[in-house]
Amino acid sequence: MHKPGVVALRPLTLGDFYDGAFKTIRSNPGAMVGLSAAVLTVFMVIPVLLTLLVAAFGGLSTNAFTGSGVDPQVSSALGSGVATLASVLGSVFGFFATAVLNGLLVRVVAEAVLGRRTSAGQAWRSTRGRLWPLVGLTLLSALVSLVLLGLPVAVAVVVGFRLGVASAFVVGVPLFVLGVAALVFVQVRWFQLAAPALVLERTGILASVRRAGMLSRGQFWRLFGIQLLTFLVVGVVSQVIAVPLGLLGASGPFLFPGTAGALVLVFSSYLSQVVVGAITTPFTSAVVALQYVDQRIRKEGLDVSLIAASQRPAGPS
């Protein structure tokens, strides 16, 4: 088989996805890991500034509001709530950073398939024009998720007010399970391959969703199975990295009482998200990009075009 880059140009197997993802990261560490760390750090600026602002006004402390006449238990709960809010903000911005990276790193994988290396600067210059469409695609995906999961909850709440808590559970639990199933189906069918299509084919947001739906038609279980296995593998690696950082952060309140300890706790959470994301996001993004290539090879004969492109001088793939 013709193999100019990280994978053979034929329908791919599970081993091809993982081997190709690792080879792409090893041959382009700056573009894959370096760019991931940079984007994740930039997206964490707002949560960090907000945390520092809250700390400056005395609202972030392991003994928040102590000495202000507030009951100690209430004081502790308020301080814990502020820390939790800051952590949630970090998770939200981290989610958007990861979604954007899934699109930005596609270009690196596309070049690696042709046997070409890409620097972080080249990757950024070739995809920065797709940044806002990627954010829009992420918002659309989040909105769909909110509707599919929020609607069953809303129905359960209404039933609970009218017929009681027991009836709310009887109606709400099956509806929520159906909502989760519908969410998984929609995400795999119409959103999983949308970011690669948006970046590589330079389509619009809705056009990329339609394109992803066309490529994934009849391939749901294959796409879902590979992605589920990838999330499980990445989840284990994430915990191995995050646990030591979490223990370091948890020691902050004991070593530095007050605001300093709370800052150590919150910032360790931010640092954990950046480090874990910089290591795991390149792998998951590469697998998704290779799934996109695989579906186009299977359905559109993209391998013929890739073989021809690999024999031409280096340029945009």
Sine and cosine of phi, psi and omega as CSV:
sin_phi,cos_phi,sin_psi,cos_psi,sin_omega,cos_omega
0.00,0.00,0.58,-0.82,0.03,-1.00
-0.95,0.32,0.81,-0.58,-0.05,-1.00
-0.65,-0.76,0.99,0.14,0.00,-1.00
-0.97,0.24,-0.39,0.92,-0.08,-1.00
-0.75,-0.66,-0.72,-0.70,-0.18,-0.98
-0.99,0.17,-0.31,0.95,0.03,-1.00
-0.69,-0.72,0.43,-0.90,0.12,-0.99
-0.95,0.32,0.60,-0.80,-0.05,-1.00
-1.00,0.09,0.98,0.19,0.03,-1.00
-0.37,-0.93,0.14,-0.99,0.10,-0.99
-0.80,0.59,0.74,-0.67,-0.16,-0.99
-1.00,-0.02,0.46,-0.89,0.08,-1.00
-0.96,-0.28,0.09,-1.00,0.02,-1.00
-0.85,0.53,-0.68,0.73,0.03,-1.00
-0.88,0.48,-0.59,0.80,0.03,-1.00
-0.89,0.45,-0.66,0.75,-0.01,-1.00
-0.87,0.49,-0.77,0.64,-0.07,-1.00
-0.95,0.30,-0.68,0.74,0.03,-1.00
-0.90,0.43,-0.68,0.74,0.03,-1.00
-0.90,0.44,-0.62,0.78,0.02,-1.00
-0.91,0.42,-0.71,0.70,0.02,-1.00
-0.90,0.44,-0.67,0.74,-0.01,-1.00
-0.91,0.41,-0.60,0.80,0.04,-1.00
-0.89,0.46,-0.68,0.73,0.00,-1.00
-0.92,0.40,-0.68,0.73,-0.02,-1.00
-0.91,0.42,-0.59,0.81,-0.05,-1.00
-1.00,0.07,-0.25,0.97,0.00,-1.00
-0.70,-0.71,0.84,0.54,-0.08,-1.00
-0.89,0.45,-0.60,0.80,-0.01,-1.00
-0.92,0.40,-0.70,0.71,-0.03,-1.00
-0.95,0.31,-0.57,0.82,-0.06,-1.00
-1.00,0.07,-0.88,0.47,-0.07,-1.00
-0.98,0.20,-0.70,0.71,-0.03,-1.00
-0.89,0.45,-0.73,0.69,0.01,-1.00
-0.91,0.42,-0.61,0.79,0.04,-1.00
-0.88,0.47,-0.73,0.69,0.01,-1.00
-0.88,0.47,-0.65,0.76,-0.02,-1.00
-0.91,0.41,-0.73,0.68,-0.03,-1.00
-0.91,0.42,-0.69,0.72,0.01,-1.00
-0.89,0.46,-0.63,0.78,0.02,-1.00
-0.91,0.41,-0.68,0.73,0.01,-1.00
-0.88,0.47,-0.67,0.74,-0.01,-1.00
-0.93,0.36,-0.31,0.95,0.01,-1.00
-1.00,0.03,-0.08,1.00,-0.05,-1.00
-0.88,0.48,-0.72,0.70,-0.04,-1.00
-0.90,0.44,-0.75,0.66,0.07,-1.00
-0.85,0.52,-0.62,0.79,0.00,-1.00
-0.91,0.41,-0.72,0.69,0.01,-1.00
-0.89,0.46,-0.65,0.76,0.02,-1.00
-0.90,0.43,-0.65,0.76,0.03,-1.00
-0.89,0.45,-0.69,0.72,0.02,-1.00
-0.90,0.43,-0.60,0.80,0.03,-1.00
-0.90,0.43,-0.70,0.71,0.03,-1.00
-0.90,0.45,-0.65,0.76,0.01,-1.00
-0.91,0.42,-0.59,0.81,-0.01,-1.00
-0.90,0.44,-0.50,0.87,0.02,-1.00
-1.00,-0.06,0.17,0.99,0.08,-1.00
0.97,0.23,0.29,0.96,-0.02,-1.00
-1.00,-0.08,0.01,1.00,-0.01,-1.00
-0.80,-0.59,0.96,-0.27,-0.05,-1.00
-0.28,-0.96,0.48,-0.88,0.08,-1.00
-0.95,0.31,-0.27,0.96,0.12,-0.99
-0.76,-0.65,0.78,0.63,-0.09,-1.00
-0.82,0.57,0.63,-0.78,0.08,-1.00
0.91,0.41,0.23,0.97,0.04,-1.00
-0.89,0.45,0.69,-0.73,0.01,-1.00
0.99,0.13,0.10,0.99,-0.03,-1.00
-0.98,-0.19,0.16,0.99,-0.02,-1.00
1.00,0.03,-0.03,1.00,0.00,-1.00
-0.99,0.10,0.62,-0.79,0.03,-1.00
-0.81,0.58,0.70,-0.71,-0.05,-1.00
-0.83,0.56,-0.63,0.77,0.01,-1.00
-0.91,0.41,-0.68,0.74,0.06,-1.00
-0.90,0.44,-0.65,0.76,0.02,-1.00
-0.86,0.51,-0.73,0.69,0.00,-1.00
-0.89,0.46,-0.66,0.75,-0.01,-1.00
-0.90,0.43,-0.65,0.76,0.01,-1.00
-0.91,0.42,-0.69,0.72,0.03,-1.00
-0.88,0.47,-0.67,0.74,0.03,-1.00
-0.91,0.42,-0.62,0.79,0.00,-1.00
-0.91,0.42,-0.65,0.76,0.03,-1.00
-0.90,0.43,-0.67,0.74,0.03,-1.00
-0.89,0.46,-0.65,0.76,0.02,-1.00
-0.91,0.43,-0.66,0.75,0.03,-1.00
-0.87,0.49,-0.69,0.73,0.02,-1.00
-0.89,0.46,-0.64,0.77,0.02,-1.00
-0.91,0.41,-0.64,0.77,0.03,-1.00
-0.90,0.44,-0.66,0.75,0.04,-1.00
-0.86,0.51,-0.66,0.75,0.05,-1.00
-0.88,0.48,-0.64,0.77,0.02,-1.00
-0.91,0.41,-0.64,0.76,0.00,-1.00
-0.90,0.44,-0.75,0.66,0.01,-1.00
-0.92,0.39,-0.55,0.83,0.08,-1.00
-0.90,0.44,-0.59,0.81,0.05,-1.00
-0.88,0.47,-0.72,0.70,0.01,-1.00
-0.92,0.40,-0.62,0.79,0.03,-1.00
-0.89,0.46,-0.68,0.73,0.01,-1.00
-0.90,0.43,-0.66,0.75,0.00,-1.00
-0.89,0.45,-0.66,0.75,0.03,-1.00
-0.91,0.41,-0.66,0.75,0.00,-1.00
-0.89,0.45,-0.57,0.82,0.03,-1.00
-0.84,0.55,-0.50,0.87,0.06,-1.00
-1.00,0.05,-0.66,0.75,-0.06,-1.00
-0.90,0.44,-0.58,0.81,-0.06,-1.00
-0.99,0.16,-0.19,0.98,0.01,-1.00
-0.86,0.51,-0.65,0.76,-0.03,-1.00
-0.88,0.48,-0.63,0.78,0.02,-1.00
-0.89,0.45,-0.68,0.73,0.00,-1.00
-0.91,0.41,-0.65,0.76,0.01,-1.00
-0.87,0.50,-0.67,0.75,0.04,-1.00
-0.94,0.35,-0.59,0.81,0.00,-1.00
-0.91,0.41,-0.54,0.84,0.06,-1.00
-0.88,0.47,-0.52,0.86,0.02,-1.00
-1.00,-0.01,0.07,1.00,0.02,-1.00
0.99,0.14,0.38,0.92,-0.03,-1.00
-0.92,-0.38,0.59,-0.81,0.05,-1.00
-1.00,-0.06,0.48,-0.88,-0.04,-1.00
-0.74,-0.67,0.76,-0.65,0.09,-1.00
-0.99,0.13,0.23,-0.97,0.02,-1.00
-0.88,0.47,-0.63,0.78,0.01,-1.00
-0.90,0.43,-0.68,0.74,0.03,-1.00
-0.90,0.45,-0.67,0.74,0.01,-1.00
-0.88,0.47,-0.67,0.74,-0.02,-1.00
-0.93,0.38,-0.71,0.71,-0.03,-1.00
-0.90,0.44,-0.56,0.83,-0.06,-1.00
-0.99,0.16,-0.25,0.97,-0.08,-1.00
-0.81,-0.59,-0.06,1.00,-0.09,-1.00
-0.90,0.45,-0.46,0.89,0.04,-1.00
-0.93,0.36,-0.22,0.97,0.01,-1.00
-0.99,-0.14,0.07,1.00,-0.10,-0.99
-0.88,0.48,-0.80,0.60,-0.05,-1.00
-0.92,0.38,-0.64,0.77,0.13,-0.99
-0.85,0.52,-0.59,0.81,0.04,-1.00
-0.91,0.41,-0.65,0.76,0.07,-1.00
-0.89,0.46,-0.68,0.73,0.03,-1.00
-0.88,0.47,-0.65,0.76,0.05,-1.00
-0.89,0.46,-0.63,0.77,0.03,-1.00
-0.90,0.43,-0.68,0.74,0.03,-1.00
-0.90,0.45,-0.65,0.76,0.04,-1.00
-0.89,0.45,-0.68,0.73,0.04,-1.00
-0.88,0.47,-0.68,0.74,0.02,-1.00
-0.91,0.42,-0.63,0.78,0.01,-1.00
-0.90,0.43,-0.70,0.72,0.04,-1.00
-0.87,0.49,-0.67,0.74,0.02,-1.00
-0.89,0.46,-0.67,0.74,-0.01,-1.00
-0.89,0.45,-0.66,0.75,-0.01,-1.00
-0.92,0.39,-0.73,0.68,-0.07,-1.00
-0.92,0.39,-0.53,0.85,0.02,-1.00
-1.00,-0.07,-0.50,0.86,-0.05,-1.00
-0.98,0.20,-0.53,0.85,-0.02,-1.00
-0.88,0.47,-0.73,0.69,0.06,-1.00
-0.87,0.49,-0.62,0.79,0.02,-1.00
-0.90,0.43,-0.67,0.74,0.01,-1.00
-0.89,0.46,-0.67,0.74,0.03,-1.00
-0.89,0.46,-0.67,0.74,0.01,-1.00
-0.89,0.45,-0.63,0.77,0.01,-1.00
-0.90,0.44,-0.70,0.72,0.01,-1.00
-0.88,0.47,-0.71,0.71,0.02,-1.00
-0.89,0.46,-0.63,0.78,0.00,-1.00
-0.89,0.46,-0.66,0.75,0.02,-1.00
-0.92,0.39,-0.55,0.84,-0.07,-1.00
-1.00,0.04,-0.64,0.77,-0.14,-0.99
-0.87,-0.49,-0.10,1.00,0.03,-1.00
0.94,-0.33,0.23,-0.97,-0.08,-1.00
-0.90,0.43,-0.66,0.75,-0.03,-1.00
-0.86,0.51,-0.70,0.71,0.02,-1.00
-0.91,0.42,-0.57,0.82,0.02,-1.00
-0.88,0.47,-0.66,0.75,0.02,-1.00
-0.93,0.37,-0.67,0.74,-0.02,-1.00
-0.88,0.48,-0.64,0.77,-0.02,-1.00
-1.00,0.09,-0.66,0.75,-0.15,-0.99
-0.95,0.30,-0.65,0.76,-0.07,-1.00
-0.88,0.47,-0.78,0.63,0.05,-1.00
-0.87,0.49,-0.63,0.78,0.02,-1.00
-0.91,0.42,-0.62,0.78,0.00,-1.00
-0.92,0.39,-0.65,0.76,0.05,-1.00
-0.88,0.48,-0.68,0.73,0.05,-1.00
-0.90,0.44,-0.61,0.79,0.04,-1.00
-0.90,0.45,-0.66,0.75,0.04,-1.00
-0.90,0.44,-0.70,0.71,0.02,-1.00
-0.88,0.48,-0.68,0.73,0.03,-1.00
-0.90,0.44,-0.62,0.78,0.01,-1.00
-0.89,0.45,-0.71,0.70,0.02,-1.00
-0.87,0.50,-0.71,0.70,-0.02,-1.00
-0.88,0.47,-0.73,0.69,-0.03,-1.00
-0.91,0.42,-0.68,0.74,-0.03,-1.00
-0.90,0.44,-0.68,0.73,-0.01,-1.00
-0.94,0.33,-0.68,0.73,-0.09,-1.00
-0.96,0.28,-0.65,0.76,-0.16,-0.99
-0.88,-0.47,-0.18,0.98,-0.06,-1.00
-0.86,-0.52,-0.39,0.92,-0.11,-0.99
-0.88,0.47,-0.65,0.76,-0.03,-1.00
-0.98,-0.21,0.15,0.99,-0.07,-1.00
-0.94,0.33,-0.66,0.75,-0.03,-1.00
-0.89,0.46,-0.72,0.69,0.08,-1.00
-0.86,0.51,-0.65,0.76,0.02,-1.00
-0.91,0.42,-0.65,0.76,-0.03,-1.00
-0.89,0.45,-0.63,0.78,-0.06,-1.00
-0.99,0.13,-0.78,0.63,-0.12,-0.99
-0.97,0.22,-0.55,0.84,0.01,-1.00
-0.99,-0.16,-0.07,1.00,0.05,-1.00
0.80,0.61,0.73,0.68,0.04,-1.00
-1.00,-0.01,0.13,-0.99,0.12,-0.99
-0.99,0.16,-0.01,-1.00,-0.08,-1.00
-0.90,0.43,-0.82,0.57,-0.03,-1.00
-0.92,0.39,-0.58,0.82,0.03,-1.00
-0.91,0.42,-0.59,0.81,0.03,-1.00
-0.93,0.37,-0.58,0.81,0.05,-1.00
-0.91,0.42,-0.70,0.72,0.05,-1.00
-0.89,0.45,-0.66,0.75,0.00,-1.00
-0.89,0.46,-0.68,0.73,0.04,-1.00
-0.88,0.47,-0.65,0.76,0.03,-1.00
-0.89,0.46,-0.60,0.80,0.02,-1.00
-0.93,0.36,-0.68,0.73,-0.02,-1.00
-0.93,0.36,-0.52,0.85,-0.07,-1.00
-1.00,-0.01,-0.03,1.00,-0.02,-1.00
-0.87,0.49,0.81,-0.59,-0.01,-1.00
0.98,0.21,0.07,1.00,-0.06,-1.00
-0.84,-0.54,0.31,0.95,-0.12,-0.99
-0.83,0.55,-0.79,0.61,-0.11,-0.99
-0.92,0.39,-0.57,0.82,0.05,-1.00
-0.91,0.42,-0.75,0.66,0.01,-1.00
-0.90,0.44,-0.70,0.72,-0.02,-1.00
-0.90,0.43,-0.70,0.71,-0.04,-1.00
-0.89,0.46,-0.72,0.70,-0.01,-1.00
-0.90,0.43,-0.67,0.75,-0.02,-1.00
-0.93,0.37,-0.63,0.77,0.02,-1.00
-0.89,0.46,-0.72,0.70,0.03,-1.00
-0.88,0.47,-0.64,0.77,0.02,-1.00
-0.89,0.45,-0.68,0.73,0.02,-1.00
-0.89,0.45,-0.61,0.79,0.02,-1.00
-0.91,0.42,-0.70,0.71,0.02,-1.00
-0.89,0.45,-0.73,0.68,-0.01,-1.00
-0.91,0.42,-0.57,0.82,0.02,-1.00
-0.88,0.47,-0.66,0.75,0.03,-1.00
-0.91,0.42,-0.72,0.70,0.01,-1.00
-0.88,0.47,-0.65,0.76,0.00,-1.00
-0.87,0.49,-0.68,0.73,0.00,-1.00
-0.91,0.40,-0.61,0.79,0.03,-1.00
-0.87,0.49,-0.61,0.79,0.00,-1.00
-0.99,0.16,-0.64,0.77,-0.15,-0.99
-0.97,0.23,-0.54,0.84,-0.08,-1.00
-0.87,0.50,-0.75,0.66,0.03,-1.00
-0.87,0.49,-0.63,0.77,0.03,-1.00
-0.92,0.38,-0.59,0.81,0.06,-1.00
-0.90,0.43,-0.66,0.75,0.05,-1.00
-0.90,0.43,-0.62,0.79,0.05,-1.00
-0.89,0.46,-0.69,0.72,0.01,-1.00
-0.92,0.40,-0.62,0.79,-0.01,-1.00
-0.91,0.41,-0.41,0.91,0.01,-1.00
-0.98,0.22,-0.26,0.97,-0.04,-1.00
-0.83,0.56,-0.78,0.63,-0.02,-1.00
-0.88,0.47,-0.45,0.89,0.00,-1.00
-0.99,0.17,-0.57,0.82,-0.03,-1.00
-1.00,0.09,-0.54,0.84,-0.06,-1.00
-0.75,-0.67,1.00,0.04,-0.01,-1.00
-0.87,0.49,0.49,-0.87,0.06,-1.00
1.00,0.01,-0.52,-0.85,-0.10,-0.99
-0.90,0.44,-0.64,0.77,-0.03,-1.00
-0.86,0.50,-0.69,0.73,0.01,-1.00
-0.90,0.43,-0.64,0.77,0.02,-1.00
-0.91,0.41,-0.61,0.79,0.03,-1.00
-0.91,0.42,-0.65,0.76,0.06,-1.00
-0.87,0.49,-0.67,0.74,-0.01,-1.00
-0.89,0.46,-0.74,0.67,-0.05,-1.00
-0.95,0.31,-0.70,0.71,-0.04,-1.00
-0.93,0.38,-0.48,0.88,0.07,-1.00
-0.92,0.40,-0.54,0.84,0.07,-1.00
-0.91,0.41,-0.69,0.72,0.05,-1.00
-0.89,0.47,-0.71,0.71,-0.01,-1.00
-0.88,0.47,-0.65,0.76,0.02,-1.00
-0.87,0.48,-0.68,0.73,0.01,-1.00
-0.90,0.44,-0.63,0.77,0.00,-1.00
-0.93,0.37,-0.74,0.68,-0.04,-1.00
-0.91,0.41,-0.74,0.67,0.00,-1.00
-0.89,0.46,-0.70,0.72,0.00,-1.00
-0.90,0.44,-0.65,0.76,-0.02,-1.00
-0.90,0.43,-0.45,0.89,-0.02,-1.00
-1.00,-0.02,-0.64,0.77,-0.12,-0.99
-1.00,-0.06,-0.55,0.83,-0.05,-1.00
-0.87,0.50,-0.67,0.74,0.05,-1.00
-0.84,0.55,-0.60,0.80,-0.02,-1.00
-0.93,0.36,-0.76,0.65,-0.01,-1.00
-0.90,0.43,-0.62,0.78,0.02,-1.00
-0.91,0.42,-0.64,0.77,0.01,-1.00
-0.91,0.42,-0.64,0.77,0.02,-1.00
-0.89,0.45,-0.69,0.72,0.02,-1.00
-0.89,0.45,-0.69,0.72,0.00,-1.00
-0.88,0.47,-0.64,0.77,0.02,-1.00
-0.94,0.33,-0.51,0.86,0.11,-0.99
-0.90,0.44,-0.62,0.78,0.06,-1.00
-0.89,0.46,-0.73,0.68,0.03,-1.00
-0.88,0.48,-0.68,0.74,-0.01,-1.00
-0.87,0.49,-0.71,0.70,-0.01,-1.00
-0.91,0.41,-0.59,0.81,0.04,-1.00
-0.95,0.31,-0.54,0.84,0.09,-1.00
-0.91,0.40,-0.69,0.72,-0.05,-1.00
-0.93,0.37,-0.60,0.80,-0.16,-0.99
-0.97,-0.25,-0.40,0.92,-0.12,-0.99
-0.79,-0.61,0.06,1.00,0.00,-1.00
0.90,0.43,0.58,0.81,-0.02,-1.00
-0.87,0.48,-0.42,0.91,-0.02,-1.00
-0.85,0.53,-0.57,0.82,0.02,-1.00
-0.90,0.44,-0.71,0.70,0.02,-1.00
-0.91,0.41,-0.61,0.79,0.00,-1.00
-0.93,0.37,-0.63,0.78,0.05,-1.00
-0.88,0.48,-0.70,0.72,0.03,-1.00
-0.91,0.42,-0.66,0.75,0.00,-1.00
-0.92,0.40,-0.57,0.82,-0.02,-1.00
-0.93,0.38,-0.34,0.94,-0.02,-1.00
-1.00,-0.07,-0.03,1.00,0.06,-1.00
-0.99,-0.11,0.30,-0.95,0.06,-1.00
-0.85,0.52,0.42,-0.91,-0.05,-1.00
-0.86,0.51,0.67,-0.74,0.02,-1.00
-0.09,-1.00,-0.01,-1.00,0.00,-1.00
-0.84,0.55,0.79,-0.61,-0.07,-1.00
-0.99,0.16,0.00,0.00,0.00,0.00
